[in-house]
């Protein structure tokens, strides 16, 4: 069993110890991580790794509750924004610099490590970088004699054709594109704002958009819905993940999803039997000659609890996940492309990144990229944006009213982190 890259300057305890490891994801990731845990326990018979896992929905609240009660696991899969928002700029996780004899930090580019440093401490290590991409059902477009849309106008025209037989709330409706869930809608509209203005959402706690700029983008998004290119508020699906019947049965032309998570959508589409129908498409853009700059972020990282009684073992377990070839093979493509140099070498050597995930990263690499602000995905900040979006989509607010709320309430949420 290969583990040549693990640090050996300090001996790991041989006493019987138990640590707990938690993560979120879909079933394919759950099975992969269980095998990684089995391999670690096989290599370290004195260590028992208890596991806790679930779907993304509600996971952030669960972890925050655990941290507040000091009941969090020893090793946690963490989202990028948690590192900053949970402590309001202070690191609430174990400083991994203090256990660098057990986790080889030199396997990451310094810039990637810096993205997960808080208050001068290494709060976590990143698995890799990711961005949302368009996973398209090419078959649905070809059945309607359409090319995959690239511009906003092409998306609207495709929507008119594909949705021609739709009803107001029909169960068998078809769409050119569906943003599954509030995160997808929020990020899609955020990318539209970036496309339109060339400005990122926020800088040092300040929202960069005017009310007028947001109003124009919200109006454009509503035009997609009115053309039948996307579901309206009333038509939004009740299931907003990879089990959504529109997606599974081929009634939507595409979804907007993290590149590292495309595998679960390919697996659910037509029960995984028709992956040849799917392709990662170009980003939608206002005009054909202006290629967008796209948002990316560390897809997730791994942190150690400040309350862990065995931080060295926890760090060694993280290191094992990244540097043991069998563990990397067990993870397969469920975690996406890694920014850890040893992990990436194993992924490349064993052809672990393939299909839509590989294609997603290839498409990402064709665009200029900008790392999201750490507070971009903060739950409180995002909720203010999304509340404004849904008020507009549901008809409770005009575009102008929703845009004002989008800017002002998001700014108020940011002020709580920066000014209090």
Number of C-alpha atoms within 10 A of each C-alpha: 9 10 16 10 16 17 16 12 9 11 10 13 13 10 9 10 14 15 19 17 22 19 21 19 19 18 14 16 23 20 13 20 25 16 17 22 21 15 19 21 15 12 13 16 13 13 19 17 19 14 16 13 18 15 12 11 11 10 15 15 11 11 20 15 13 13 18 10 9 13 14 22 25 26 25 23 22 23 21 26 20 21 26 22 22 17 14 17 13 16 22 23 23 22 21 22 15 14 18 18 19 26 27 22 19 11 17 20 12 10 8 18 19 17 20 24 19 20 13 11 18 22 30 29 29 26 22 20 20 23 22 25 26 22 26 23 26 20 18 23 21 12 9 11 12 16 12 22 22 16 18 18 17 20 21 20 18 26 25 19 19 25 20 14 12 15 12 10 14 11 12 12 19 27 27 30 27 25 22 22 14 16 16 18 18 20 20 19 20 19 23 22 20 18 21 17 14 12 14 22 20 18 14 11 21 15 18 16 18 13 18 13 15 25 19 16 19 23 16 15 20 20 16 22 20 15 21 27 28 27 26 19 16 11 15 15 19 10 12 17 18 20 16 17 20 21 26 18 14 18 20 27 28 28 24 23 21 20 28 26 22 27 23 20 24 25 17 20 23 16 13 14 11 13 17 13 16 20 20 26 19 20 20 22 21 16 14 12 8 11 16 20 18 21 21 18 22 24 22 21 19 21 28 29 23 18 16 20 13 15 22 22 24 27 24 21 24 22 22 25 22 28 26 23 23 20 25 25 20 21 24 21 25 24 23 28 24 25 20 21 15 17 23 20 15 20 22 12 12 13 13 21 22 16 17 22 26 21 19 28 23 13 17 22 10 11 15 12 15 13 15 20 20 22 25 21 19 19 15 17 22 19 19 19 22 20 17 24 23 17 17 21 21 12 10 12 16 17 24 18 15 25 27 18 21 26 21 17 19 23 19 18 19 23 14 13 17 13 8 7
